[in-house]
Amino acid sequence: MRAAEPGALSRRALLLLLLLHAMLLLLAFGAAPAGSLFIFLQPVPAVIAALTARSLRWFVLIGIVVTTPVWLWLNGWMHEVTPVGHALQAPVLAGLGLLPAITLRVLLRGRRPACRWPAALLLPLAVAAWEGFRAGVLLDGYPWFLTAHALAPMPLLIQSADLLGACFVSSLVVVPAGAIVDLVRLRSGGSSAATARAGAAAAALALLFVLLYGAMRGGDRAPVDAVRLDVLSIQTNLPQSNKISATLDQQVEFAAGLIRQTADAVADAVAAGTPPGLIVWPETMLPGLGLDRDTMEFLERERQSIHLEFARVPGWLAGELETPLLVGSIASESLRIEDGYIRAGRRYNSVYLVDPRGVHARADKVALTPFGETIPWLGWWPAAQRAVIGIAARGMAFNLSAGDQPRVLAIPGVDGPAALGAPICFESTVPGVCRALVNAGAGLLVNVSNDGWFGASDRARRHFVDICRFRCVENRVAMVRSANTGLTVAIDRGGNLAGVVGEGRYGEARRTGALSVPVEVGASMTLYRRVGEIWPLVSAAGLLVILAAALRSGGSACG
């Protein structure tokens, strides 16, 4: 049977292949770290099924049905936040995961197939192109669970991210899977021996490159002008309601507890001989309207004593501890009193760097979380946005504005080129935001996050950390995370975990704690920093060129 002709795969065999596809996805992202290696095989069943299925319609239908439960499980934490969104997202992700296999069906079947090209080349291009689309374009992007992310627990295998990013690593990962497909097609008469040999050679070269480059770059040293900074990162364990529905008494209790926890952690660090040069709090731990001078003056003028006391806490604490403090808080502009309520012209999710002298530097979140802080495409249609909120996101306000550009913050009291970039929560999963911060002068990334959204799902917390490891490798910069409910970790320039809170490889979630860790502030120039997310575009262009060449040649090289 020629793979270029309509296949004869029964629906039962199609079901079995797609069940294997779903099982390998589950093992790669949901099992122990060793399960990550299943990602090398994960595309094979879907591609073979796509190439040999009688009907593309049945391939898509069965593929979505059997893979949707995996996505429901991987993103199970979403159910408590938005049950409707959770239910709708899973089949969409399942369908997107089938697109690389469908692309190979289009290229390798039909009247004018590109049989001369090995699947070991076509599959990497298809995976990179579609993952780039999902991560950066579709509904403002969903850059989670990319193929490459499965290998983050094995930093040796992800070092090539500093060349062309995570999607490039995804391409390298699936070359062996493409070579297996080439062998299957050779046995079924769908390709030539030369094509299969080319695929096998490509797989060997890809694996050799990954290993050799990883060994060479995994121990990459900090630049010569890097400076050491002892960072104290605080991990809280507050309910998610502290962000959306805490009472005033609870807010006061949370703030007092955070002050005590920070003072105790500083005392412990000083006793250990590592006094911190920077203290970091998680996202949105401080209630109030912001710390800007205009906000403080408004609160004093309008005698808003409670809000004013919250706003004074960071400056007071930084002075008492004689240490700069990075704190997440809301920023408000154009405050005014209307109908007895405080109104703001614009509100931002922000971080403030407060030094002991009370000077405040601020950076705003530029990439709002889709469906968490903004609804893609509906911001211009308020009525539709309110309807979506009422159905799928009750309790959320979606009243934040995005910052105009990523901003770095100078670290006071540190000699040398010491500045930090503070991606807020979801922003650390967005490659372009972290790249922009490093290119703007950040020698350290500090990710402040409120991961109470994840509830009891520590698996989701670990995956969040694994995505952050790619940001460190891509930009060759260290990162420290401070997360409510964890995981609070330090990651070095090679993507290795350099410090955690508590026991275990990733530390412990859903407990209070503090991480005192020395970091090297300084970033090296990488190819990725120069060119950014270009690889998905190159891959998509390559597929179009191959398709055009196949149409021009009429598929004469097939068989």
VEXDREN-2710 file (C-alpha; in Angstrom, 1 decimal):
% VEXDREN-2710
k/r/px/py/pz
1/MET/0.0/0.0/0.0
2/ARG/1.4/3.4/-1.0
3/ALA/1.1/6.1/1.7
4/ALA/0.4/8.6/-1.0
5/GLU/-2.9/6.9/-1.7
6/PRO/-6.0/6.7/0.4
7/GLY/-5.2/4.4/3.4
8/ALA/-7.2/1.4/4.5
9/LEU/-6.9/1.9/8.3
10/SER/-10.0/0.7/10.1
11/ARG/-11.7/2.9/12.6
12/ARG/-10.7/0.5/15.4
13/ALA/-7.0/0.7/14.4
14/LEU/-7.4/4.5/14.1
15/LEU/-8.9/4.6/17.6
16/LEU/-6.0/2.5/19.0
17/LEU/-3.4/4.7/17.4
18/LEU/-5.0/7.9/18.6
19/LEU/-5.4/6.4/22.1
20/LEU/-1.7/5.8/22.1
21/HIS/-1.1/9.4/21.0
22/ALA/-3.2/10.6/23.9
23/MET/-1.5/8.2/26.4
24/LEU/2.0/9.4/25.3
25/LEU/1.0/13.0/25.8
26/LEU/-0.3/12.1/29.3
27/LEU/2.9/10.3/30.2
28/ALA/5.2/13.1/28.8
29/PHE/3.5/15.9/30.8
30/GLY/1.8/14.1/33.7
31/ALA/4.2/11.4/34.9
32/ALA/7.5/11.5/36.8
33/PRO/10.4/13.4/35.3
34/ALA/11.6/10.3/33.5
35/GLY/8.3/10.2/31.7
36/SER/9.4/13.3/29.8
37/LEU/11.3/11.1/27.4
38/PHE/8.0/9.8/26.0
39/ILE/7.8/13.1/24.2
40/PHE/10.2/11.8/21.6
41/LEU/7.6/9.2/20.5
42/GLN/4.4/11.1/21.2
43/PRO/3.8/12.5/17.6
44/VAL/4.3/9.1/15.9
45/PRO/0.9/7.5/16.4
46/ALA/-1.0/10.6/15.3
47/VAL/1.1/11.1/12.2
48/ILE/0.7/7.4/11.1
49/ALA/-3.0/7.6/11.8
50/ALA/-3.3/10.8/9.7
51/LEU/-1.4/9.3/6.8
52/THR/-3.3/6.0/6.7
53/ALA/-6.9/7.0/7.8
54/ARG/-9.5/6.6/5.2
55/SER/-11.2/9.8/6.3
56/LEU/-9.7/13.0/7.6
57/ARG/-13.0/13.7/9.2
58/TRP/-12.9/10.6/11.3
59/PHE/-9.3/11.2/12.2
60/VAL/-10.1/14.6/13.6
61/LEU/-13.2/13.5/15.4
62/ILE/-11.7/10.5/17.1
63/GLY/-8.5/12.4/17.8
64/ILE/-10.4/15.2/19.6
65/VAL/-12.6/12.8/21.5
66/VAL/-9.7/10.7/22.9
67/THR/-7.3/13.6/23.6
68/THR/-9.7/16.0/25.2
69/PRO/-9.7/14.1/28.6
70/VAL/-6.0/14.5/28.7
71/TRP/-6.2/18.2/28.3
72/LEU/-9.0/18.4/30.9
73/TRP/-6.7/16.6/33.3
74/LEU/-3.6/18.6/32.6
75/ASN/-5.5/21.9/33.1
76/GLY/-7.8/20.5/35.8
77/TRP/-7.1/23.5/38.1
78/MET/-9.1/25.7/35.7
79/HIS/-12.4/24.0/36.7
80/GLU/-12.6/25.9/40.0
81/VAL/-11.9/29.2/38.2
82/THR/-13.9/28.9/35.0
83/PRO/-15.8/25.6/34.5
84/VAL/-17.1/26.7/31.1
85/GLY/-13.7/27.9/30.0
86/HIS/-12.1/24.7/31.1
87/ALA/-14.7/22.6/29.2
88/LEU/-14.3/24.7/26.0
89/GLN/-10.5/25.0/26.0
90/ALA/-9.8/21.2/26.2
91/PRO/-11.2/20.2/22.8
92/VAL/-9.7/23.2/21.2
93/LEU/-6.2/22.2/22.4
94/ALA/-6.9/18.6/21.4
95/GLY/-7.7/19.8/17.9
96/LEU/-4.6/22.0/17.7
97/GLY/-2.5/19.1/18.7
98/LEU/-3.6/17.2/15.6
99/LEU/-2.6/20.0/13.2
100/PRO/1.0/18.9/12.6
101/ALA/-0.2/15.4/11.7
102/ILE/-2.8/16.9/9.4
103/THR/-0.2/19.0/7.8
104/LEU/1.9/15.9/6.9
105/ARG/-1.2/14.3/5.5
106/VAL/-1.7/17.3/3.2
107/LEU/2.0/17.2/2.1
108/LEU/2.5/13.5/1.8
109/ARG/-0.9/12.4/0.3
110/GLY/-3.1/13.7/-2.4
111/ARG/-2.5/14.1/-6.1
112/ARG/0.8/15.8/-5.9
113/PRO/2.5/14.7/-2.7
114/ALA/5.9/15.9/-1.5
115/CYS/7.2/12.4/-1.2
116/ARG/10.8/13.4/-1.8
117/TRP/10.9/15.1/1.5
118/PRO/11.3/13.0/4.7
119/ALA/8.9/13.3/7.5
120/ALA/11.9/13.8/9.7
121/LEU/12.1/17.3/8.1
122/LEU/8.5/18.0/7.6
123/LEU/7.3/17.1/11.1
124/PRO/9.7/19.5/12.9
125/LEU/8.6/22.4/10.6
126/ALA/4.9/21.6/11.2
127/VAL/5.3/21.3/14.9
128/ALA/7.2/24.6/15.2
129/ALA/4.8/26.5/12.9
130/TRP/1.6/25.3/14.7
131/GLU/3.1/25.6/18.2
132/GLY/4.2/29.2/17.4
133/PHE/0.7/30.0/16.3
134/ARG/-0.9/28.6/19.4
135/ALA/1.7/30.1/21.7
136/GLY/1.7/33.6/20.3
137/VAL/-1.3/34.3/18.1
138/LEU/-4.4/32.3/18.9
139/LEU/-6.6/34.2/21.5
140/ASP/-3.5/36.2/22.5
141/GLY/-1.5/33.0/22.9
142/TYR/-1.4/29.9/25.1
143/PRO/2.3/29.2/25.5
144/TRP/1.9/26.2/27.8
145/PHE/2.6/22.5/27.1
146/LEU/4.7/23.0/24.1
147/THR/6.5/19.9/23.0
148/ALA/9.9/21.2/24.3
149/HIS/8.5/21.9/27.7
150/ALA/8.3/18.2/28.5
151/LEU/12.1/18.1/28.6
152/ALA/12.6/21.0/31.0
153/PRO/13.3/18.6/34.0
154/MET/16.4/17.6/32.0
155/PRO/18.2/20.9/31.3
156/LEU/20.9/19.2/29.3
157/LEU/18.3/18.7/26.5
158/ILE/17.0/22.2/26.3
159/GLN/20.2/24.3/26.0
160/SER/19.6/25.0/22.3
161/ALA/16.7/27.3/23.3
162/ASP/19.3/30.1/23.4
163/LEU/19.5/29.8/19.6
164/LEU/16.0/30.1/18.4
165/GLY/13.7/29.5/21.4
166/ALA/11.5/26.8/22.7
167/CYS/9.8/26.1/19.4
168/PHE/13.2/25.3/17.9
169/VAL/13.8/22.8/20.7
170/SER/10.4/21.3/19.9
171/SER/11.6/20.9/16.3
172/LEU/14.7/19.0/17.4
173/VAL/12.7/16.8/19.7
174/VAL/10.3/15.5/17.0
175/VAL/13.0/14.7/14.4
176/PRO/13.3/11.1/15.7
177/ALA/9.6/10.7/15.5
178/GLY/9.6/11.8/11.9
179/ALA/12.4/9.3/11.2
180/ILE/10.2/6.5/12.6
181/VAL/7.3/7.6/10.4
182/ASP/9.7/7.5/7.4
183/LEU/10.6/3.9/8.2
184/VAL/6.9/3.0/8.5
185/ARG/6.2/4.6/5.1
186/LEU/9.1/2.7/3.6
187/ARG/7.6/-0.6/4.7
188/SER/4.2/0.3/3.3
189/GLY/5.7/1.5/0.0
190/GLY/4.9/5.2/0.6
191/SER/8.5/6.5/0.3
192/SER/11.9/5.5/-1.0
193/ALA/14.8/3.9/0.8
194/ALA/16.8/7.1/0.2
195/THR/14.1/9.2/2.0
196/ALA/14.1/6.8/4.9
197/ARG/17.9/6.9/5.1
198/ALA/17.8/10.7/5.0
199/GLY/15.3/10.7/7.9
200/ALA/17.4/8.4/10.0
201/ALA/20.5/10.5/9.4
202/ALA/18.5/13.6/10.4
203/ALA/17.4/12.0/13.6
204/ALA/20.9/10.9/14.5
205/LEU/22.3/14.4/13.8
206/ALA/19.5/16.1/15.8
207/LEU/20.1/13.9/18.9
208/LEU/23.8/14.3/18.6
209/PHE/23.5/18.1/18.3
210/VAL/21.1/18.3/21.3
211/LEU/23.5/16.3/23.5
212/LEU/26.7/18.0/22.4
213/TYR/25.3/21.5/22.5
214/GLY/23.7/20.8/25.9
215/ALA/27.0/19.5/27.3
216/MET/28.8/22.6/26.0
217/ARG/26.3/25.2/27.1
218/GLY/24.8/23.7/30.2
219/GLY/27.5/25.1/32.4
220/ASP/27.5/28.5/30.8
221/ARG/29.2/31.0/33.0
222/ALA/27.9/34.5/33.9
223/PRO/29.4/37.4/32.0
224/VAL/32.5/39.0/33.4
225/ASP/30.6/42.1/34.5
226/ALA/28.0/40.1/36.5
227/VAL/27.6/41.0/40.2
228/ARG/26.5/38.9/43.0
229/LEU/23.2/39.6/44.8
230/ASP/21.7/37.8/47.7
231/VAL/17.9/37.6/47.2
232/LEU/15.4/36.7/49.8
233/SER/12.2/35.5/48.1
234/ILE/9.0/35.1/50.3
235/GLN/6.5/32.4/49.7
236/THR/3.1/32.9/51.2
237/ASN/0.2/30.5/51.5
238/LEU/-3.0/32.6/51.2
239/PRO/-6.3/31.6/49.7
240/GLN/-7.0/32.9/46.2
241/SER/-9.7/35.1/47.7
242/ASN/-7.0/37.4/48.9
243/LYS/-6.9/38.8/45.4
244/ILE/-10.6/39.1/44.6
245/SER/-12.8/39.0/47.7
246/ALA/-10.9/39.4/51.0
247/THR/-12.6/41.5/53.6
248/LEU/-10.8/44.5/55.2
249/ASP/-10.1/42.5/58.4
250/GLN/-8.6/39.7/56.3
251/GLN/-6.5/42.1/54.3
252/VAL/-5.1/43.6/57.5
253/GLU/-4.4/40.2/58.9
254/PHE/-2.7/39.1/55.7
255/ALA/-0.5/42.2/55.6
256/ALA/0.5/41.8/59.3
257/GLY/1.4/38.2/58.8
258/LEU/3.5/39.0/55.7
259/ILE/5.4/41.6/57.6
260/ARG/6.2/39.2/60.4
261/GLN/7.2/36.5/58.0
262/THR/9.5/38.8/56.1
263/ALA/11.2/40.1/59.3
264/ASP/11.8/36.6/60.6
265/ALA/13.2/35.5/57.2
266/VAL/15.6/38.5/57.2
267/ALA/16.7/37.7/60.7
268/ASP/17.4/34.1/59.7
269/ALA/19.4/35.2/56.6
270/VAL/21.5/37.6/58.6
271/ALA/22.2/35.0/61.2
272/ALA/23.3/32.7/58.4
273/GLY/25.8/35.3/57.1
274/THR/23.8/36.1/54.0
275/PRO/22.0/39.4/54.6
276/PRO/19.7/40.0/51.6
277/GLY/20.4/42.7/49.0
278/LEU/16.8/42.4/47.8
279/ILE/13.5/41.1/49.3
280/VAL/10.8/39.9/47.0
281/TRP/7.1/39.5/47.7
282/PRO/4.6/37.6/45.6
283/GLU/2.1/39.3/43.2
284/THR/-0.8/41.3/44.7
285/MET/0.1/40.6/48.3
286/LEU/-0.4/44.2/49.3
287/PRO/-4.0/45.6/49.3
288/GLY/-4.7/49.1/48.3
289/LEU/-4.7/51.4/45.4
290/GLY/-1.0/51.7/44.7
291/LEU/2.2/53.3/45.9
292/ASP/2.8/56.2/43.4
293/ARG/3.3/59.7/44.7
294/ASP/0.0/60.9/43.1
295/THR/-1.9/58.1/44.7
296/MET/-0.4/58.8/48.2
297/GLU/-1.2/62.5/47.8
298/PHE/-4.8/61.6/46.8
299/LEU/-5.2/59.3/49.8
300/GLU/-3.9/62.0/52.2
301/ARG/-6.0/64.7/50.7
302/GLU/-9.2/62.6/50.8
303/ARG/-8.3/61.1/54.2
304/GLN/-8.4/57.5/53.1
305/SER/-6.6/56.3/56.2
306/ILE/-6.9/52.5/55.5
307/HIS/-5.6/52.7/52.0
308/LEU/-2.9/55.1/53.0
309/GLU/-1.6/52.8/55.8
310/PHE/-1.4/49.9/53.3
311/ALA/0.5/52.2/50.8
312/ARG/3.0/53.2/53.6
313/VAL/3.9/49.6/54.5
314/PRO/6.6/48.8/51.9
315/GLY/8.5/52.1/52.4
316/TRP/8.4/51.6/56.2
317/LEU/9.5/48.0/56.0
318/ALA/12.3/48.6/53.6
319/GLY/13.6/51.3/55.9
320/GLU/13.3/49.1/59.0
321/LEU/15.1/46.2/57.3
322/GLU/17.5/48.5/55.4
323/THR/16.9/46.4/52.3
324/PRO/15.1/47.2/49.0
325/LEU/11.7/45.5/48.6
326/LEU/10.1/44.4/45.4
327/VAL/6.3/44.2/45.9
328/GLY/3.4/43.6/43.7
329/SER/0.4/45.9/43.9
330/ILE/-2.2/47.6/41.9
331/ALA/-1.3/51.0/40.3
332/SER/-4.1/53.6/39.9
333/GLU/-4.2/56.7/37.7
334/SER/-6.6/59.7/37.8
335/LEU/-8.1/58.8/41.1
336/ARG/-11.3/60.6/42.1
337/ILE/-14.3/60.4/44.3
338/GLU/-17.7/59.8/42.6
339/ASP/-20.9/59.0/44.4
340/GLY/-19.0/58.3/47.5
341/TYR/-16.7/55.7/45.8
342/ILE/-13.1/55.9/44.8
343/ARG/-12.8/55.7/41.0
344/ALA/-9.7/55.3/38.8
345/GLY/-9.2/56.3/35.2
346/ARG/-6.8/53.4/34.6
347/ARG/-5.6/50.5/36.8
348/TYR/-2.6/48.3/36.3
349/ASN/-1.2/45.1/37.7
350/SER/2.2/46.4/38.8
351/VAL/5.4/45.9/40.7
352/TYR/7.2/48.5/42.8
353/LEU/10.8/48.5/43.8
354/VAL/11.0/50.4/47.1
355/ASP/14.4/51.2/48.5
356/PRO/15.1/52.1/52.2
357/ARG/15.0/55.8/51.4
358/GLY/11.4/55.5/50.2
359/VAL/12.1/55.9/46.5
360/HIS/9.6/54.0/44.4
361/ALA/10.2/52.7/40.9
362/ARG/7.3/51.0/39.1
363/ALA/6.8/48.6/36.2
364/ASP/3.4/47.6/34.8
365/LYS/2.3/44.3/33.4
366/VAL/2.2/44.5/29.6
367/ALA/0.9/41.0/28.7
368/LEU/-2.4/40.6/30.5
369/THR/-3.5/37.0/31.2
370/PRO/-6.0/35.9/28.6
371/PHE/-9.4/35.1/30.3
372/GLY/-7.8/36.0/33.6
373/GLU/-7.3/39.7/33.2
374/THR/-8.6/40.3/29.7
375/ILE/-10.9/38.6/27.2
376/PRO/-9.1/38.4/23.8
377/TRP/-10.9/40.3/21.0
378/LEU/-13.8/41.4/23.2
379/GLY/-12.3/44.4/24.9
380/TRP/-13.8/46.7/22.3
381/TRP/-17.3/45.2/22.8
382/PRO/-18.2/45.8/26.5
383/ALA/-21.7/44.1/26.3
384/ALA/-20.2/40.9/24.9
385/GLN/-17.4/41.0/27.5
386/ARG/-19.9/41.3/30.3
387/ALA/-21.9/38.4/28.9
388/VAL/-18.8/36.2/28.8
389/ILE/-17.9/37.2/32.3
390/GLY/-21.4/36.4/33.6
391/ILE/-21.3/32.9/32.0
392/ALA/-17.7/31.8/32.4
393/ALA/-15.8/34.0/34.8
394/ARG/-18.0/35.2/37.6
395/GLY/-16.2/37.3/40.2
396/MET/-13.7/38.6/37.8
397/ALA/-13.6/42.3/36.8
398/PHE/-11.4/42.5/33.7
399/ASN/-10.8/46.2/34.5
400/LEU/-7.0/46.3/34.2
401/SER/-5.0/48.1/31.5
402/ALA/-1.8/46.8/29.9
403/GLY/1.4/48.8/30.4
404/ASP/2.9/50.6/27.4
405/GLN/6.2/48.7/27.4
406/PRO/8.4/46.4/29.5
407/ARG/10.5/48.4/32.1
408/VAL/13.5/47.4/34.0
409/LEU/14.2/48.5/37.6
410/ALA/17.6/49.5/38.9
411/ILE/18.6/47.7/42.1
412/PRO/19.6/50.2/44.7
413/GLY/22.8/49.8/46.6
414/VAL/24.4/47.3/44.1
415/ASP/27.5/48.3/42.1
416/GLY/27.8/47.5/38.4
417/PRO/25.1/46.9/35.7
418/ALA/22.5/45.7/38.2
419/ALA/18.9/46.0/37.0
420/LEU/16.0/43.5/37.2
421/GLY/13.1/42.8/35.0
422/ALA/9.9/41.7/36.8
423/PRO/7.6/39.6/34.6
424/ILE/4.3/39.4/36.5
425/CYS/2.7/36.0/36.8
426/PHE/1.7/34.8/33.2
427/GLU/4.3/37.2/31.7
428/SER/7.1/34.8/32.5
429/THR/5.5/32.2/30.1
430/VAL/5.5/34.8/27.3
431/PRO/8.9/34.6/25.6
432/GLY/8.7/38.1/24.0
433/VAL/8.2/39.9/27.3
434/CYS/11.2/38.3/29.0
435/ARG/13.4/38.9/26.0
436/ALA/12.3/42.5/25.9
437/LEU/13.2/43.0/29.6
438/VAL/16.6/41.4/29.1
439/ASN/17.3/43.4/26.0
440/ALA/16.3/46.6/27.9
441/GLY/19.1/45.9/30.4
442/ALA/17.8/43.4/33.0
443/GLY/20.5/41.2/34.3
444/LEU/18.0/39.3/36.5
445/LEU/14.4/38.2/36.1
446/VAL/12.2/38.2/39.1
447/ASN/8.8/36.6/38.6
448/VAL/6.2/37.6/41.1
449/SER/3.1/35.5/40.9
450/ASN/-0.1/34.6/42.7
451/ASP/-0.4/30.8/42.0
452/GLY/-3.3/30.3/44.3
453/TRP/-5.3/29.9/41.1
454/PHE/-3.8/26.4/40.8
455/GLY/-5.5/25.2/44.0
456/ALA/-4.3/21.7/44.8
457/SER/-2.7/21.2/41.4
458/ASP/1.0/21.1/42.2
459/ARG/1.5/19.5/38.7
460/ALA/0.5/22.9/37.2
461/ARG/2.9/24.7/39.5
462/ARG/5.7/22.5/38.4
463/HIS/4.9/23.1/34.7
464/PHE/4.9/26.8/35.4
465/VAL/8.4/26.5/36.8
466/ASP/9.5/24.4/33.8
467/ILE/8.3/27.1/31.3
468/CYS/10.3/29.7/33.3
469/ARG/13.4/27.5/32.8
470/PHE/13.2/28.1/29.1
471/ARG/13.2/31.9/29.6
472/CYS/16.5/31.6/31.5
473/VAL/18.1/29.5/28.8
474/GLU/16.8/31.6/26.0
475/ASN/18.3/34.8/27.5
476/ARG/21.1/33.3/29.5
477/VAL/19.9/35.0/32.6
478/ALA/19.0/33.9/36.1
479/MET/15.4/34.1/37.5
480/VAL/14.0/34.1/41.0
481/ARG/10.3/33.4/41.6
482/SER/8.2/34.5/44.5
483/ALA/4.8/32.9/44.4
484/ASN/1.8/32.8/46.7
485/THR/1.3/29.1/47.5
486/GLY/4.5/28.3/45.6
487/LEU/6.5/27.2/43.9
488/THR/9.2/29.7/44.9
489/VAL/12.4/28.8/43.2
490/ALA/15.7/30.2/41.8
491/ILE/16.7/29.1/38.3
492/ASP/20.2/29.6/36.9
493/ARG/21.2/30.6/33.4
494/GLY/21.3/27.0/32.3
495/GLY/17.7/26.3/33.4
496/ASN/18.8/24.4/36.5
497/LEU/16.9/24.8/39.8
498/ALA/19.4/26.6/42.1
499/GLY/17.2/26.9/45.2
500/VAL/13.7/25.9/46.3
501/VAL/11.5/26.4/49.4
502/GLY/11.2/23.2/51.4
503/GLU/12.0/19.6/50.4
504/GLY/11.9/17.9/47.0
505/ARG/13.2/18.7/43.5
506/TYR/10.8/21.6/43.0
507/GLY/10.4/22.4/46.7
508/GLU/7.0/22.4/48.5
509/ALA/3.8/24.2/47.5
510/ARG/0.9/25.4/49.7
511/ARG/3.1/26.3/52.7
512/THR/4.8/29.4/53.9
513/GLY/8.5/29.7/53.5
514/ALA/11.4/31.8/52.3
515/LEU/14.3/31.2/49.9
516/SER/17.6/33.0/50.5
517/VAL/19.8/32.5/47.4
518/PRO/22.8/34.2/45.8
519/VAL/22.4/35.0/42.2
520/GLU/24.7/36.4/39.5
521/VAL/23.1/39.5/38.0
522/GLY/24.1/39.7/34.4
523/ALA/22.9/38.3/31.0
524/SER/24.9/37.0/28.0
525/MET/24.0/37.9/24.5
526/THR/22.3/35.0/22.6
527/LEU/21.1/34.4/19.1
528/TYR/17.6/34.2/20.5
529/ARG/17.9/37.7/22.1
530/ARG/18.9/39.0/18.7
531/VAL/16.2/37.4/16.5
532/GLY/13.4/36.5/18.9
533/GLU/10.5/34.2/17.9
534/ILE/11.5/33.9/14.3
535/TRP/11.7/30.1/14.1
536/PRO/7.9/29.4/13.8
537/LEU/7.7/31.9/10.9
538/VAL/10.7/30.3/9.2
539/SER/9.1/26.9/9.7
540/ALA/5.8/28.0/8.2
541/ALA/7.5/29.6/5.3
542/GLY/9.5/26.4/4.7
543/LEU/6.4/24.3/4.6
544/LEU/4.8/26.7/2.0
545/VAL/7.9/26.5/-0.1
546/ILE/7.9/22.6/0.0
547/LEU/4.2/22.6/-0.8
548/ALA/4.8/24.9/-3.8
549/ALA/7.7/22.7/-5.0
550/ALA/5.6/19.6/-4.8
551/LEU/2.8/21.2/-6.8
552/ARG/5.2/22.3/-9.4
553/SER/6.9/18.9/-9.8
554/GLY/3.6/17.1/-9.8
555/GLY/4.8/14.6/-7.2
556/SER/6.9/12.7/-9.8
557/ALA/9.4/11.6/-7.2
558/CYS/6.9/9.5/-5.2
559/GLY/7.0/5.8/-4.7
END
